[in-house]
Amino acid sequence: MPKNQTQRRLCSIPQAAEEYGVCSKTIRRYISAGRIVGYRMGPRLIRVDLDELDAILLRPMATAGDR
């Protein structure tokens, strides 16, 4: 793999939901809304990239020094 390409961390919708503590329907809504990309693998299997979920779900908390 060339150095300028990164490898995707793909997993199923139920696995992603469990990883982030959300419902599978939430992940499906994110795909439907275009917030993340769903990757179809075959006629029924859908995978999502955990790095994309990191980008939209994980945000640093504000601290007293940030005011």
PQR file of N, CA, C, O and H, with PARSE charges and radii, in Angstrom:
ATOM      1  N   MET A   1       0.839  -1.178   0.000 -0.4000 1.5000
ATOM      2  CA  MET A   1       0.000   0.000   0.000 -0.0000 2.0000
ATOM      3  C   MET A   1       0.886   1.243   0.000  0.5500 1.7000
ATOM      4  O   MET A   1       1.830   1.319   0.786 -0.5500 1.4000
ATOM      5  N   PRO A   2       0.601   2.221  -0.866 -0.5600 1.5000
ATOM      6  CA  PRO A   2       1.392   3.448  -0.885  0.2800 2.0000
ATOM      7  C   PRO A   2       1.276   4.202   0.438  0.5500 1.7000
ATOM      8  O   PRO A   2       0.255   4.110   1.119 -0.5500 1.4000
ATOM      9  N   LYS A   3       2.306   4.936   0.795 -0.4000 1.5000
ATOM     10  CA  LYS A   3       2.335   5.636   2.072 -0.0000 2.0000
ATOM     11  C   LYS A   3       1.286   6.732   2.179  0.5500 1.7000
ATOM     12  O   LYS A   3       0.863   7.047   3.292 -0.5500 1.4000
ATOM     13  H   LYS A   3       3.136   5.011   0.241  0.4000 1.0000
ATOM     14  N   ASN A   4       0.844   7.330   1.068 -0.4000 1.5000
ATOM     15  CA  ASN A   4      -0.111   8.429   1.135 -0.0000 2.0000
ATOM     16  C   ASN A   4      -1.545   7.943   1.321  0.5500 1.7000
ATOM     17  O   ASN A   4      -2.432   8.770   1.534 -0.5500 1.4000
ATOM     18  H   ASN A   4       1.188   7.074   0.165  0.4000 1.0000
ATOM     19  N   GLN A   5      -1.811   6.652   1.252 -0.4000 1.5000
ATOM     20  CA  GLN A   5      -3.140   6.119   1.483 -0.0000 2.0000
ATOM     21  C   GLN A   5      -3.201   5.525   2.882  0.5500 1.7000
ATOM     22  O   GLN A   5      -2.263   4.871   3.339 -0.5500 1.4000
ATOM     23  H   GLN A   5      -1.091   5.980   1.079  0.4000 1.0000
ATOM     24  N   THR A   6      -4.315   5.763   3.548 -0.4000 1.5000
ATOM     25  CA  THR A   6      -4.482   5.178   4.867 -0.0000 2.0000
ATOM     26  C   THR A   6      -5.455   4.014   4.764  0.5500 1.7000
ATOM     27  O   THR A   6      -6.350   4.003   3.920 -0.5500 1.4000
ATOM     28  H   THR A   6      -5.077   6.294   3.177  0.4000 1.0000
ATOM     29  N   GLN A   7      -5.265   3.055   5.623 -0.4000 1.5000
ATOM     30  CA  GLN A   7      -6.132   1.892   5.625 -0.0000 2.0000
ATOM     31  C   GLN A   7      -7.380   2.210   6.432  0.5500 1.7000
ATOM     32  O   GLN A   7      -7.287   2.774   7.522 -0.5500 1.4000
ATOM     33  H   GLN A   7      -4.538   3.064   6.309  0.4000 1.0000
ATOM     34  N   ARG A   8      -8.537   1.855   5.911 -0.4000 1.5000
ATOM     35  CA  ARG A   8      -9.792   2.091   6.607 -0.0000 2.0000
ATOM     36  C   ARG A   8      -9.978   1.060   7.714  0.5500 1.7000
ATOM     37  O   ARG A   8      -9.573  -0.095   7.581 -0.5500 1.4000
ATOM     38  H   ARG A   8      -8.613   1.397   5.026  0.4000 1.0000
ATOM     39  N   ARG A   9     -10.595   1.497   8.806 -0.4000 1.5000
ATOM     40  CA  ARG A   9     -10.965   0.596   9.891 -0.0000 2.0000
ATOM     41  C   ARG A   9     -12.459   0.306   9.742  0.5500 1.7000
ATOM     42  O   ARG A   9     -13.290   0.953  10.380 -0.5500 1.4000
ATOM     43  H   ARG A   9     -10.924   2.436   8.914  0.4000 1.0000
ATOM     44  N   LEU A  10     -12.790  -0.661   8.903 -0.4000 1.5000
ATOM     45  CA  LEU A  10     -14.183  -0.954   8.614 -0.0000 2.0000
ATOM     46  C   LEU A  10     -14.746  -1.967   9.596  0.5500 1.7000
ATOM     47  O   LEU A  10     -14.065  -2.909  10.001 -0.5500 1.4000
ATOM     48  H   LEU A  10     -12.116  -1.186   8.385  0.4000 1.0000
ATOM     49  N   CYS A  11     -16.009  -1.757   9.975 -0.4000 1.5000
ATOM     50  CA  CYS A  11     -16.707  -2.735  10.802 -0.0000 2.0000
ATOM     51  C   CYS A  11     -18.193  -2.650  10.494  0.5500 1.7000
ATOM     52  O   CYS A  11     -18.652  -1.715   9.838 -0.5500 1.4000
ATOM     53  H   CYS A  11     -16.562  -0.991   9.647  0.4000 1.0000
ATOM     54  N   SER A  12     -18.934  -3.630  10.969 -0.4000 1.5000
ATOM     55  CA  SER A  12     -20.367  -3.671  10.717 -0.0000 2.0000
ATOM     56  C   SER A  12     -21.082  -2.584  11.523  0.5500 1.7000
ATOM     57  O   SER A  12     -20.522  -2.019  12.463 -0.5500 1.4000
ATOM     58  H   SER A  12     -18.562  -4.390  11.502  0.4000 1.0000
ATOM     59  N   ILE A  13     -22.314  -2.308  11.141 -0.4000 1.5000
ATOM     60  CA  ILE A  13     -23.100  -1.300  11.847 -0.0000 2.0000
ATOM     61  C   ILE A  13     -23.316  -1.697  13.310  0.5500 1.7000
ATOM     62  O   ILE A  13     -23.110  -0.863  14.192 -0.5500 1.4000
ATOM     63  H   ILE A  13     -22.769  -2.767  10.378  0.4000 1.0000
ATOM     64  N   PRO A  14     -23.726  -2.947  13.603 -0.5600 1.5000
ATOM     65  CA  PRO A  14     -23.882  -3.310  15.028  0.2800 2.0000
ATOM     66  C   PRO A  14     -22.580  -3.209  15.830  0.5500 1.7000
ATOM     67  O   PRO A  14     -22.602  -2.802  16.992 -0.5500 1.4000
ATOM     68  N   GLN A  15     -21.454  -3.574  15.222 -0.4000 1.5000
ATOM     69  CA  GLN A  15     -20.162  -3.464  15.915 -0.0000 2.0000
ATOM     70  C   GLN A  15     -19.822  -2.001  16.196  0.5500 1.7000
ATOM     71  O   GLN A  15     -19.350  -1.667  17.283 -0.5500 1.4000
ATOM     72  H   GLN A  15     -21.436  -3.905  14.278  0.4000 1.0000
ATOM     73  N   ALA A  16     -20.063  -1.129  15.211 -0.4000 1.5000
ATOM     74  CA  ALA A  16     -19.785   0.298  15.390 -0.0000 2.0000
ATOM     75  C   ALA A  16     -20.678   0.881  16.477  0.5500 1.7000
ATOM     76  O   ALA A  16     -20.216   1.667  17.304 -0.5500 1.4000
ATOM     77  H   ALA A  16     -20.446  -1.401  14.328  0.4000 1.0000
ATOM     78  N   ALA A  17     -21.952   0.502  16.481 -0.4000 1.5000
ATOM     79  CA  ALA A  17     -22.880   1.002  17.493 -0.0000 2.0000
ATOM     80  C   ALA A  17     -22.435   0.588  18.887  0.5500 1.7000
ATOM     81  O   ALA A  17     -22.476   1.394  19.817 -0.5500 1.4000
ATOM     82  H   ALA A  17     -22.327  -0.137  15.810  0.4000 1.0000
ATOM     83  N   GLU A  18     -22.014  -0.649  19.038 -0.4000 1.5000
ATOM     84  CA  GLU A  18     -21.543  -1.123  20.337 -0.0000 2.0000
ATOM     85  C   GLU A  18     -20.261  -0.406  20.754  0.5500 1.7000
ATOM     86  O   GLU A  18     -20.099  -0.052  21.922 -0.5500 1.4000
ATOM     87  H   GLU A  18     -21.980  -1.303  18.282  0.4000 1.0000
ATOM     88  N   GLU A  19     -19.361  -0.193  19.814 -0.4000 1.5000
ATOM     89  CA  GLU A  19     -18.083   0.478  20.096 -0.0000 2.0000
ATOM     90  C   GLU A  19     -18.301   1.882  20.659  0.5500 1.7000
ATOM     91  O   GLU A  19     -17.574   2.311  21.555 -0.5500 1.4000
ATOM     92  H   GLU A  19     -19.493  -0.481  18.866  0.4000 1.0000
ATOM     93  N   TYR A  20     -19.303   2.599  20.134 -0.4000 1.5000
ATOM     94  CA  TYR A  20     -19.522   3.991  20.533 -0.0000 2.0000
ATOM     95  C   TYR A  20     -20.703   4.162  21.485  0.5500 1.7000
ATOM     96  O   TYR A  20     -21.029   5.285  21.867 -0.5500 1.4000
ATOM     97  H   TYR A  20     -19.893   2.250  19.406  0.4000 1.0000
ATOM     98  N   GLY A  21     -21.347   3.059  21.873 -0.4000 1.5000
ATOM     99  CA  GLY A  21     -22.438   3.147  22.836 -0.0000 2.0000
ATOM    100  C   GLY A  21     -23.676   3.827  22.305  0.5500 1.7000
ATOM    101  O   GLY A  21     -24.378   4.515  23.047 -0.5500 1.4000
ATOM    102  H   GLY A  21     -21.083   2.146  21.562  0.4000 1.0000
ATOM    103  N   VAL A  22     -23.953   3.642  21.025 -0.4000 1.5000
ATOM    104  CA  VAL A  22     -25.157   4.199  20.414 -0.0000 2.0000
ATOM    105  C   VAL A  22     -25.967   3.061  19.796  0.5500 1.7000
ATOM    106  O   VAL A  22     -25.493   1.928  19.712 -0.5500 1.4000
ATOM    107  H   VAL A  22     -23.383   3.083  20.422  0.4000 1.0000
ATOM    108  N   CYS A  23     -27.170   3.364  19.372 -0.4000 1.5000
ATOM    109  CA  CYS A  23     -28.039   2.377  18.733 -0.0000 2.0000
ATOM    110  C   CYS A  23     -27.644   2.191  17.265  0.5500 1.7000
ATOM    111  O   CYS A  23     -27.135   3.119  16.635 -0.5500 1.4000
ATOM    112  H   CYS A  23     -27.555   4.284  19.440  0.4000 1.0000
ATOM    113  N   SER A  24     -27.875   1.015  16.731 -0.4000 1.5000
ATOM    114  CA  SER A  24     -27.606   0.757  15.308 -0.0000 2.0000
ATOM    115  C   SER A  24     -28.373   1.728  14.421  0.5500 1.7000
ATOM    116  O   SER A  24     -27.887   2.133  13.365 -0.5500 1.4000
ATOM    117  H   SER A  24     -28.289   0.261  17.243  0.4000 1.0000
ATOM    118  N   LYS A  25     -29.576   2.099  14.856 -0.4000 1.5000
ATOM    119  CA  LYS A  25     -30.389   3.052  14.076 -0.0000 2.0000
ATOM    120  C   LYS A  25     -29.680   4.401  13.958  0.5500 1.7000
ATOM    121  O   LYS A  25     -29.808   5.083  12.941 -0.5500 1.4000
ATOM    122  H   LYS A  25     -29.971   1.770  15.714  0.4000 1.0000
ATOM    123  N   THR A  26     -28.941   4.785  14.988 -0.4000 1.5000
ATOM    124  CA  THR A  26     -28.192   6.045  14.948 -0.0000 2.0000
ATOM    125  C   THR A  26     -27.142   5.995  13.849  0.5500 1.7000
ATOM    126  O   THR A  26     -26.993   6.953  13.090 -0.5500 1.4000
ATOM    127  H   THR A  26     -28.837   4.232  15.815  0.4000 1.0000
ATOM    128  N   ILE A  27     -26.419   4.896  13.755 -0.4000 1.5000
ATOM    129  CA  ILE A  27     -25.401   4.750  12.714 -0.0000 2.0000
ATOM    130  C   ILE A  27     -26.064   4.797  11.336  0.5500 1.7000
ATOM    131  O   ILE A  27     -25.552   5.439  10.420 -0.5500 1.4000
ATOM    132  H   ILE A  27     -26.540   4.118  14.370  0.4000 1.0000
ATOM    133  N   ARG A  28     -27.198   4.119  11.193 -0.4000 1.5000
ATOM    134  CA  ARG A  28     -27.929   4.138   9.916 -0.0000 2.0000
ATOM    135  C   ARG A  28     -28.402   5.543   9.573  0.5500 1.7000
ATOM    136  O   ARG A  28     -28.376   5.935   8.406 -0.5500 1.4000
ATOM    137  H   ARG A  28     -27.615   3.597  11.937  0.4000 1.0000
ATOM    138  N   ARG A  29     -28.834   6.303  10.571 -0.4000 1.5000
ATOM    139  CA  ARG A  29     -29.254   7.694  10.332 -0.0000 2.0000
ATOM    140  C   ARG A  29     -28.080   8.546   9.870  0.5500 1.7000
ATOM    141  O   ARG A  29     -28.233   9.388   8.984 -0.5500 1.4000
ATOM    142  H   ARG A  29     -28.855   5.984  11.519  0.4000 1.0000
ATOM    143  N   TYR A  30     -26.900   8.333  10.467 -0.4000 1.5000
ATOM    144  CA  TYR A  30     -25.713   9.074  10.041 -0.0000 2.0000
ATOM    145  C   TYR A  30     -25.396   8.794   8.577  0.5500 1.7000
ATOM    146  O   TYR A  30     -25.033   9.704   7.831 -0.5500 1.4000
ATOM    147  H   TYR A  30     -26.775   7.649  11.187  0.4000 1.0000
ATOM    148  N   ILE A  31     -25.533   7.537   8.168 -0.4000 1.5000
ATOM    149  CA  ILE A  31     -25.287   7.178   6.766 -0.0000 2.0000
ATOM    150  C   ILE A  31     -26.319   7.856   5.876  0.5500 1.7000
ATOM    151  O   ILE A  31     -25.970   8.452   4.857 -0.5500 1.4000
ATOM    152  H   ILE A  31     -25.827   6.798   8.774  0.4000 1.0000
ATOM    153  N   SER A  32     -27.597   7.764   6.260 -0.4000 1.5000
ATOM    154  CA  SER A  32     -28.681   8.342   5.474 -0.0000 2.0000
ATOM    155  C   SER A  32     -28.541   9.858   5.330  0.5500 1.7000
ATOM    156  O   SER A  32     -28.827  10.422   4.274 -0.5500 1.4000
ATOM    157  H   SER A  32     -27.880   7.279   7.088  0.4000 1.0000
ATOM    158  N   ALA A  33     -28.096  10.505   6.405 -0.4000 1.5000
ATOM    159  CA  ALA A  33     -27.934  11.963   6.388 -0.0000 2.0000
ATOM    160  C   ALA A  33     -26.660  12.410   5.688  0.5500 1.7000
ATOM    161  O   ALA A  33     -26.473  13.602   5.446 -0.5500 1.4000
ATOM    162  H   ALA A  33     -27.863  10.047   7.263  0.4000 1.0000
ATOM    163  N   GLY A  34     -25.784  11.468   5.361 -0.4000 1.5000
ATOM    164  CA  GLY A  34     -24.531  11.824   4.695 -0.0000 2.0000
ATOM    165  C   GLY A  34     -23.435  12.247   5.655  0.5500 1.7000
ATOM    166  O   GLY A  34     -22.408  12.766   5.217 -0.5500 1.4000
ATOM    167  H   GLY A  34     -25.936  10.499   5.558  0.4000 1.0000
ATOM    168  N   ARG A  35     -23.623  12.040   6.951 -0.4000 1.5000
ATOM    169  CA  ARG A  35     -22.588  12.412   7.920 -0.0000 2.0000
ATOM    170  C   ARG A  35     -21.401  11.469   7.868  0.5500 1.7000
ATOM    171  O   ARG A  35     -20.268  11.877   8.124 -0.5500 1.4000
ATOM    172  H   ARG A  35     -24.457  11.618   7.306  0.4000 1.0000
ATOM    173  N   ILE A  36     -21.658  10.190   7.532 -0.4000 1.5000
ATOM    174  CA  ILE A  36     -20.596   9.203   7.324 -0.0000 2.0000
ATOM    175  C   ILE A  36     -20.932   8.410   6.065  0.5500 1.7000
ATOM    176  O   ILE A  36     -22.061   8.449   5.578 -0.5500 1.4000
ATOM    177  H   ILE A  36     -22.579   9.859   7.324  0.4000 1.0000
ATOM    178  N   VAL A  37     -19.956   7.703   5.555 -0.4000 1.5000
ATOM    179  CA  VAL A  37     -20.142   6.902   4.346 -0.0000 2.0000
ATOM    180  C   VAL A  37     -20.361   5.449   4.757  0.5500 1.7000
ATOM    181  O   VAL A  37     -19.642   4.918   5.603 -0.5500 1.4000
ATOM    182  H   VAL A  37     -19.038   7.672   5.951  0.4000 1.0000
ATOM    183  N   GLY A  38     -21.358   4.815   4.152 -0.4000 1.5000
ATOM    184  CA  GLY A  38     -21.558   3.388   4.317 -0.0000 2.0000
ATOM    185  C   GLY A  38     -20.958   2.673   3.117  0.5500 1.7000
ATOM    186  O   GLY A  38     -21.175   3.089   1.979 -0.5500 1.4000
ATOM    187  H   GLY A  38     -21.943   5.246   3.464  0.4000 1.0000
ATOM    188  N   TYR A  39     -20.222   1.629   3.350 -0.4000 1.5000
ATOM    189  CA  TYR A  39     -19.580   0.872   2.276 -0.0000 2.0000
ATOM    190  C   TYR A  39     -20.289  -0.457   2.118  0.5500 1.7000
ATOM    191  O   TYR A  39     -20.299  -1.271   3.042 -0.5500 1.4000
ATOM    192  H   TYR A  39     -20.046   1.291   4.275  0.4000 1.0000
ATOM    193  N   ARG A  40     -20.879  -0.684   0.963 -0.4000 1.5000
ATOM    194  CA  ARG A  40     -21.597  -1.924   0.714 -0.0000 2.0000
ATOM    195  C   ARG A  40     -20.617  -2.997   0.272  0.5500 1.7000
ATOM    196  O   ARG A  40     -19.814  -2.795  -0.639 -0.5500 1.4000
ATOM    197  H   ARG A  40     -20.872  -0.023   0.212  0.4000 1.0000
ATOM    198  N   MET A  41     -20.701  -4.140   0.935 -0.4000 1.5000
ATOM    199  CA  MET A  41     -19.860  -5.291   0.609 -0.0000 2.0000
ATOM    200  C   MET A  41     -20.801  -6.447   0.317  0.5500 1.7000
ATOM    201  O   MET A  41     -21.173  -7.191   1.224 -0.5500 1.4000
ATOM    202  H   MET A  41     -21.354  -4.305   1.674  0.4000 1.0000
ATOM    203  N   GLY A  42     -21.182  -6.599  -0.930 -0.4000 1.5000
ATOM    204  CA  GLY A  42     -22.176  -7.601  -1.288 -0.0000 2.0000
ATOM    205  C   GLY A  42     -23.562  -6.994  -1.258  0.5500 1.7000
ATOM    206  O   GLY A  42     -23.710  -5.792  -1.034 -0.5500 1.4000
ATOM    207  H   GLY A  42     -20.879  -5.995  -1.667  0.4000 1.0000
ATOM    208  N   PRO A  43     -24.579  -7.808  -1.482 -0.5600 1.5000
ATOM    209  CA  PRO A  43     -25.930  -7.263  -1.598  0.2800 2.0000
ATOM    210  C   PRO A  43     -26.528  -6.748  -0.286  0.5500 1.7000
ATOM    211  O   PRO A  43     -27.413  -5.892  -0.326 -0.5500 1.4000
ATOM    212  N   ARG A  44     -26.075  -7.241   0.882 -0.4000 1.5000
ATOM    213  CA  ARG A  44     -26.709  -6.856   2.134 -0.0000 2.0000
ATOM    214  C   ARG A  44     -25.759  -6.327   3.199  0.5500 1.7000
ATOM    215  O   ARG A  44     -26.200  -5.665   4.139 -0.5500 1.4000
ATOM    216  H   ARG A  44     -25.356  -7.936   0.913  0.4000 1.0000
ATOM    217  N   LEU A  45     -24.493  -6.600   3.076 -0.4000 1.5000
ATOM    218  CA  LEU A  45     -23.532  -6.255   4.114 -0.0000 2.0000
ATOM    219  C   LEU A  45     -23.059  -4.811   3.962  0.5500 1.7000
ATOM    220  O   LEU A  45     -22.573  -4.415   2.903 -0.5500 1.4000
ATOM    221  H   LEU A  45     -24.135  -7.137   2.313  0.4000 1.0000
ATOM    222  N   ILE A  46     -23.206  -4.032   5.030 -0.4000 1.5000
ATOM    223  CA  ILE A  46     -22.774  -2.634   5.033 -0.0000 2.0000
ATOM    224  C   ILE A  46     -21.724  -2.463   6.119  0.5500 1.7000
ATOM    225  O   ILE A  46     -21.888  -2.955   7.236 -0.5500 1.4000
ATOM    226  H   ILE A  46     -23.601  -4.354   5.890  0.4000 1.0000
ATOM    227  N   ARG A  47     -20.663  -1.774   5.792 -0.4000 1.5000
ATOM    228  CA  ARG A  47     -19.588  -1.478   6.741 -0.0000 2.0000
ATOM    229  C   ARG A  47     -19.421   0.032   6.860  0.5500 1.7000
ATOM    230  O   ARG A  47     -19.730   0.779   5.932 -0.5500 1.4000
ATOM    231  H   ARG A  47     -20.530  -1.374   4.885  0.4000 1.0000
ATOM    232  N   VAL A  48     -18.930   0.466   8.008 -0.4000 1.5000
ATOM    233  CA  VAL A  48     -18.631   1.877   8.232 -0.0000 2.0000
ATOM    234  C   VAL A  48     -17.182   1.995   8.695  0.5500 1.7000
ATOM    235  O   VAL A  48     -16.617   1.054   9.253 -0.5500 1.4000
ATOM    236  H   VAL A  48     -18.679  -0.142   8.762  0.4000 1.0000
ATOM    237  N   ASP A  49     -16.600   3.147   8.459 -0.4000 1.5000
ATOM    238  CA  ASP A  49     -15.214   3.419   8.840 -0.0000 2.0000
ATOM    239  C   ASP A  49     -15.201   4.032  10.238  0.5500 1.7000
ATOM    240  O   ASP A  49     -15.782   5.095  10.455 -0.5500 1.4000
ATOM    241  H   ASP A  49     -17.059   3.911   8.006  0.4000 1.0000
ATOM    242  N   LEU A  50     -14.546   3.374  11.177 -0.4000 1.5000
ATOM    243  CA  LEU A  50     -14.500   3.866  12.547 -0.0000 2.0000
ATOM    244  C   LEU A  50     -13.805   5.222  12.653  0.5500 1.7000
ATOM    245  O   LEU A  50     -14.121   6.004  13.551 -0.5500 1.4000
ATOM    246  H   LEU A  50     -14.074   2.510  11.001  0.4000 1.0000
ATOM    247  N   ASP A  51     -12.872   5.512  11.759 -0.4000 1.5000
ATOM    248  CA  ASP A  51     -12.207   6.822  11.783 -0.0000 2.0000
ATOM    249  C   ASP A  51     -13.196   7.941  11.472  0.5500 1.7000
ATOM    250  O   ASP A  51     -13.089   9.031  12.034 -0.5500 1.4000
ATOM    251  H   ASP A  51     -12.616   4.877  11.030  0.4000 1.0000
ATOM    252  N   GLU A  52     -14.163   7.687  10.580 -0.4000 1.5000
ATOM    253  CA  GLU A  52     -15.188   8.692  10.286 -0.0000 2.0000
ATOM    254  C   GLU A  52     -16.067   8.921  11.509  0.5500 1.7000
ATOM    255  O   GLU A  52     -16.437  10.057  11.808 -0.5500 1.4000
ATOM    256  H   GLU A  52     -14.251   6.801  10.124  0.4000 1.0000
ATOM    257  N   LEU A  53     -16.400   7.852  12.212 -0.4000 1.5000
ATOM    258  CA  LEU A  53     -17.199   8.001  13.428 -0.0000 2.0000
ATOM    259  C   LEU A  53     -16.417   8.746  14.504  0.5500 1.7000
ATOM    260  O   LEU A  53     -16.983   9.573  15.219 -0.5500 1.4000
ATOM    261  H   LEU A  53     -16.100   6.930  11.970  0.4000 1.0000
ATOM    262  N   ASP A  54     -15.123   8.461  14.624 -0.4000 1.5000
ATOM    263  CA  ASP A  54     -14.279   9.209  15.565 -0.0000 2.0000
ATOM    264  C   ASP A  54     -14.380  10.704  15.291  0.5500 1.7000
ATOM    265  O   ASP A  54     -14.503  11.508  16.215 -0.5500 1.4000
ATOM    266  H   ASP A  54     -14.663   7.790  14.043  0.4000 1.0000
ATOM    267  N   ALA A  55     -14.328  11.062  14.026 -0.4000 1.5000
ATOM    268  CA  ALA A  55     -14.301  12.470  13.639 -0.0000 2.0000
ATOM    269  C   ALA A  55     -15.599  13.201  14.011  0.5500 1.7000
ATOM    270  O   ALA A  55     -15.564  14.385  14.346 -0.5500 1.4000
ATOM    271  H   ALA A  55     -14.229  10.408  13.275  0.4000 1.0000
ATOM    272  N   ILE A  56     -16.741  12.505  13.953 -0.4000 1.5000
ATOM    273  CA  ILE A  56     -17.994  13.208  14.246 -0.0000 2.0000
ATOM    274  C   ILE A  56     -18.483  13.000  15.682  0.5500 1.7000
ATOM    275  O   ILE A  56     -19.252  13.817  16.188 -0.5500 1.4000
ATOM    276  H   ILE A  56     -16.769  11.543  13.680  0.4000 1.0000
ATOM    277  N   LEU A  57     -18.060  11.941  16.338 -0.4000 1.5000
ATOM    278  CA  LEU A  57     -18.577  11.650  17.674 -0.0000 2.0000
ATOM    279  C   LEU A  57     -17.647  12.064  18.802  0.5500 1.7000
ATOM    280  O   LEU A  57     -18.118  12.452  19.871 -0.5500 1.4000
ATOM    281  H   LEU A  57     -17.435  11.277  15.928  0.4000 1.0000
ATOM    282  N   LEU A  58     -16.357  11.993  18.592 -0.4000 1.5000
ATOM    283  CA  LEU A  58     -15.411  12.281  19.670 -0.0000 2.0000
ATOM    284  C   LEU A  58     -14.938  13.723  19.593  0.5500 1.7000
ATOM    285  O   LEU A  58     -14.280  14.129  18.634 -0.5500 1.4000
ATOM    286  H   LEU A  58     -15.974  11.679  17.723  0.4000 1.0000
ATOM    287  N   ARG A  59     -15.287  14.494  20.626 -0.4000 1.5000
ATOM    288  CA  ARG A  59     -14.882  15.899  20.683 -0.0000 2.0000
ATOM    289  C   ARG A  59     -14.300  16.169  22.062  0.5500 1.7000
ATOM    290  O   ARG A  59     -14.800  15.639  23.055 -0.5500 1.4000
ATOM    291  H   ARG A  59     -15.821  14.165  21.404  0.4000 1.0000
ATOM    292  N   PRO A  60     -13.265  16.974  22.141 -0.5600 1.5000
ATOM    293  CA  PRO A  60     -12.693  17.276  23.451  0.2800 2.0000
ATOM    294  C   PRO A  60     -13.676  18.086  24.297  0.5500 1.7000
ATOM    295  O   PRO A  60     -14.425  18.916  23.783 -0.5500 1.4000
ATOM    296  N   MET A  61     -13.656  17.830  25.584 -0.4000 1.5000
ATOM    297  CA  MET A  61     -14.502  18.583  26.503 -0.0000 2.0000
ATOM    298  C   MET A  61     -13.869  19.920  26.826  0.5500 1.7000
ATOM    299  O   MET A  61     -12.648  20.037  26.924 -0.5500 1.4000
ATOM    300  H   MET A  61     -13.047  17.155  26.002  0.4000 1.0000
ATOM    301  N   ALA A  62     -14.710  20.926  26.989 -0.4000 1.5000
ATOM    302  CA  ALA A  62     -14.226  22.242  27.399 -0.0000 2.0000
ATOM    303  C   ALA A  62     -13.805  22.163  28.862  0.5500 1.7000
ATOM    304  O   ALA A  62     -14.429  21.466  29.662 -0.5500 1.4000
ATOM    305  H   ALA A  62     -15.702  20.831  26.910  0.4000 1.0000
ATOM    306  N   THR A  63     -12.746  22.882  29.199 -0.4000 1.5000
ATOM    307  CA  THR A  63     -12.291  22.952  30.577 -0.0000 2.0000
ATOM    308  C   THR A  63     -12.331  24.399  31.044  0.5500 1.7000
ATOM    309  O   THR A  63     -12.564  25.301  30.240 -0.5500 1.4000
ATOM    310  H   THR A  63     -12.239  23.449  28.549  0.4000 1.0000
ATOM    311  N   ALA A  64     -12.111  24.626  32.305 -0.4000 1.5000
ATOM    312  CA  ALA A  64     -12.155  25.978  32.852 -0.0000 2.0000
ATOM    313  C   ALA A  64     -11.134  26.892  32.169  0.5500 1.7000
ATOM    314  O   ALA A  64     -11.373  28.092  32.038 -0.5500 1.4000
ATOM    315  H   ALA A  64     -11.921  23.892  32.958  0.4000 1.0000
ATOM    316  N   GLY A  65     -10.009  26.340  31.736 -0.4000 1.5000
ATOM    317  CA  GLY A  65      -8.997  27.141  31.074 -0.0000 2.0000
ATOM    318  C   GLY A  65      -9.339  27.537  29.657  0.5500 1.7000
ATOM    319  O   GLY A  65      -8.656  28.379  29.075 -0.5500 1.4000
ATOM    320  H   GLY A  65      -9.815  25.365  31.842  0.4000 1.0000
ATOM    321  N   ASP A  66     -10.402  26.942  29.073 -0.4000 1.5000
ATOM    322  CA  ASP A  66     -10.785  27.243  27.700 -0.0000 2.0000
ATOM    323  C   ASP A  66     -11.691  28.462  27.584  0.5500 1.7000
ATOM    324  O   ASP A  66     -12.010  28.885  26.473 -0.5500 1.4000
ATOM    325  H   ASP A  66     -10.957  26.258  29.546  0.4000 1.0000
ATOM    326  N   ARG A  67     -12.108  29.030  28.697 -0.4000 1.5000
ATOM    327  CA  ARG A  67     -13.082  30.153  28.655 -0.0000 2.0000
ATOM    328  C   ARG A  67     -12.456  31.436  28.240  0.5500 1.7000
ATOM    329  O   ARG A  67     -13.138  32.458  28.160 -0.5500 1.4000
ATOM    330  H   ARG A  67     -11.850  28.686  29.600  0.4000 1.0000
TER
END
